[in-house]
Amino acid sequence: MLHPSKADCIAILSAASRVHDTDSLLALDHTRLGLSRNALVNAAVFLTERGCFNRFTFGTSGFSVGALSLQGRMRLDSLTIN
């Protein structure tokens, strides 16, 4: 698997940072995030494998993610600083 770009990760993590309820899921839409479908899938898989979200689902409708975990908040902070 290829490593996603920094901008792709920031786009997904920033969108997920707006989810505050631990039971809610945000459907990731590649057009709303300004990503290609492949870039979205690549970055979402990369971030979920690293435990950046409290919850996530992947199905025929695409990716949905929950609130950021501590790892996700730390990753977003490190990506936006550098």
ChimeraX commands (.cxc) that place a marker at each C-alpha (Angstrom):
marker #1 position 0.00,0.00,0.00 radius 0.5
marker #1 position 1.21,3.47,-0.82 radius 0.5
marker #1 position 1.57,6.12,1.83 radius 0.5
marker #1 position -1.06,8.84,1.50 radius 0.5
marker #1 position -0.10,12.46,1.15 radius 0.5
marker #1 position 0.04,14.74,4.14 radius 0.5
marker #1 position -2.76,16.89,2.67 radius 0.5
marker #1 position -5.06,13.86,2.25 radius 0.5
marker #1 position -4.55,12.84,5.88 radius 0.5
marker #1 position -5.12,16.40,7.10 radius 0.5
marker #1 position -8.37,16.63,5.10 radius 0.5
marker #1 position -9.79,13.47,6.66 radius 0.5
marker #1 position -8.56,14.15,10.18 radius 0.5
marker #1 position -9.85,17.73,10.07 radius 0.5
marker #1 position -13.29,16.56,8.96 radius 0.5
marker #1 position -13.36,13.91,11.70 radius 0.5
marker #1 position -12.24,16.44,14.33 radius 0.5
marker #1 position -15.69,18.05,14.03 radius 0.5
marker #1 position -17.36,14.87,15.32 radius 0.5
marker #1 position -17.64,15.16,19.09 radius 0.5
marker #1 position -20.26,12.54,19.93 radius 0.5
marker #1 position -18.69,9.11,20.39 radius 0.5
marker #1 position -21.75,7.42,18.87 radius 0.5
marker #1 position -21.87,9.51,15.68 radius 0.5
marker #1 position -20.25,8.58,12.40 radius 0.5
marker #1 position -19.21,10.93,9.62 radius 0.5
marker #1 position -19.57,9.59,6.08 radius 0.5
marker #1 position -16.43,10.52,4.16 radius 0.5
marker #1 position -17.30,11.94,0.75 radius 0.5
marker #1 position -14.29,12.31,-1.53 radius 0.5
marker #1 position -15.86,15.19,-3.48 radius 0.5
marker #1 position -16.61,17.23,-0.36 radius 0.5
marker #1 position -13.08,16.66,0.92 radius 0.5
marker #1 position -11.51,17.55,-2.42 radius 0.5
marker #1 position -9.86,14.15,-2.85 radius 0.5
marker #1 position -9.94,11.52,-5.52 radius 0.5
marker #1 position -11.74,8.31,-4.58 radius 0.5
marker #1 position -8.46,6.39,-4.51 radius 0.5
marker #1 position -6.76,9.04,-2.35 radius 0.5
marker #1 position -9.66,8.92,0.12 radius 0.5
marker #1 position -9.57,5.14,0.41 radius 0.5
marker #1 position -5.79,5.07,0.70 radius 0.5
marker #1 position -5.66,7.74,3.41 radius 0.5
marker #1 position -8.67,6.35,5.31 radius 0.5
marker #1 position -7.16,2.86,5.43 radius 0.5
marker #1 position -3.80,4.29,6.48 radius 0.5
marker #1 position -5.38,6.30,9.32 radius 0.5
marker #1 position -7.69,3.54,10.56 radius 0.5
marker #1 position -4.80,1.06,10.67 radius 0.5
marker #1 position -3.03,3.50,12.97 radius 0.5
marker #1 position -5.98,3.85,15.35 radius 0.5
marker #1 position -6.84,7.47,14.58 radius 0.5
marker #1 position -10.61,7.07,15.06 radius 0.5
marker #1 position -12.72,5.79,17.94 radius 0.5
marker #1 position -15.03,4.03,15.47 radius 0.5
marker #1 position -15.14,3.42,11.75 radius 0.5
marker #1 position -17.09,1.41,9.22 radius 0.5
marker #1 position -16.31,0.42,5.68 radius 0.5
marker #1 position -19.00,-0.92,3.41 radius 0.5
marker #1 position -20.49,-0.59,-0.03 radius 0.5
marker #1 position -21.44,3.02,0.76 radius 0.5
marker #1 position -17.82,3.91,1.59 radius 0.5
marker #1 position -15.96,4.94,4.72 radius 0.5
marker #1 position -17.54,6.41,7.83 radius 0.5
marker #1 position -15.47,7.51,10.80 radius 0.5
marker #1 position -16.23,8.54,14.34 radius 0.5
marker #1 position -14.54,11.02,16.61 radius 0.5
marker #1 position -10.76,11.23,16.68 radius 0.5
marker #1 position -8.94,9.07,19.17 radius 0.5
marker #1 position -6.01,10.45,21.12 radius 0.5
marker #1 position -3.72,9.05,18.44 radius 0.5
marker #1 position -5.76,10.84,15.77 radius 0.5
marker #1 position -5.60,14.18,17.58 radius 0.5
marker #1 position -1.86,13.81,18.04 radius 0.5
marker #1 position -1.38,12.91,14.38 radius 0.5
marker #1 position -3.47,15.91,13.25 radius 0.5
marker #1 position -1.45,18.21,15.50 radius 0.5
marker #1 position 1.86,16.87,14.21 radius 0.5
marker #1 position 0.79,17.12,10.56 radius 0.5
marker #1 position -0.46,20.69,10.86 radius 0.5
marker #1 position 2.62,21.91,12.73 radius 0.5
marker #1 position 5.16,20.58,10.23 radius 0.5
marker link #1:1,2 radius 0.2
marker link #1:2,3 radius 0.2
marker link #1:3,4 radius 0.2
marker link #1:4,5 radius 0.2
marker link #1:5,6 radius 0.2
marker link #1:6,7 radius 0.2
marker link #1:7,8 radius 0.2
marker link #1:8,9 radius 0.2
marker link #1:9,10 radius 0.2
marker link #1:10,11 radius 0.2
marker link #1:11,12 radius 0.2
marker link #1:12,13 radius 0.2
marker link #1:13,14 radius 0.2
marker link #1:14,15 radius 0.2
marker link #1:15,16 radius 0.2
marker link #1:16,17 radius 0.2
marker link #1:17,18 radius 0.2
marker link #1:18,19 radius 0.2
marker link #1:19,20 radius 0.2
marker link #1:20,21 radius 0.2
marker link #1:21,22 radius 0.2
marker link #1:22,23 radius 0.2
marker link #1:23,24 radius 0.2
marker link #1:24,25 radius 0.2
marker link #1:25,26 radius 0.2
marker link #1:26,27 radius 0.2
marker link #1:27,28 radius 0.2
marker link #1:28,29 radius 0.2
marker link #1:29,30 radius 0.2
marker link #1:30,31 radius 0.2
marker link #1:31,32 radius 0.2
marker link #1:32,33 radius 0.2
marker link #1:33,34 radius 0.2
marker link #1:34,35 radius 0.2
marker link #1:35,36 radius 0.2
marker link #1:36,37 radius 0.2
marker link #1:37,38 radius 0.2
marker link #1:38,39 radius 0.2
marker link #1:39,40 radius 0.2
marker link #1:40,41 radius 0.2
marker link #1:41,42 radius 0.2
marker link #1:42,43 radius 0.2
marker link #1:43,44 radius 0.2
marker link #1:44,45 radius 0.2
marker link #1:45,46 radius 0.2
marker link #1:46,47 radius 0.2
marker link #1:47,48 radius 0.2
marker link #1:48,49 radius 0.2
marker link #1:49,50 radius 0.2
marker link #1:50,51 radius 0.2
marker link #1:51,52 radius 0.2
marker link #1:52,53 radius 0.2
marker link #1:53,54 radius 0.2
marker link #1:54,55 radius 0.2
marker link #1:55,56 radius 0.2
marker link #1:56,57 radius 0.2
marker link #1:57,58 radius 0.2
marker link #1:58,59 radius 0.2
marker link #1:59,60 radius 0.2
marker link #1:60,61 radius 0.2
marker link #1:61,62 radius 0.2
marker link #1:62,63 radius 0.2
marker link #1:63,64 radius 0.2
marker link #1:64,65 radius 0.2
marker link #1:65,66 radius 0.2
marker link #1:66,67 radius 0.2
marker link #1:67,68 radius 0.2
marker link #1:68,69 radius 0.2
marker link #1:69,70 radius 0.2
marker link #1:70,71 radius 0.2
marker link #1:71,72 radius 0.2
marker link #1:72,73 radius 0.2
marker link #1:73,74 radius 0.2
marker link #1:74,75 radius 0.2
marker link #1:75,76 radius 0.2
marker link #1:76,77 radius 0.2
marker link #1:77,78 radius 0.2
marker link #1:78,79 radius 0.2
marker link #1:79,80 radius 0.2
marker link #1:80,81 radius 0.2
marker link #1:81,82 radius 0.2
view
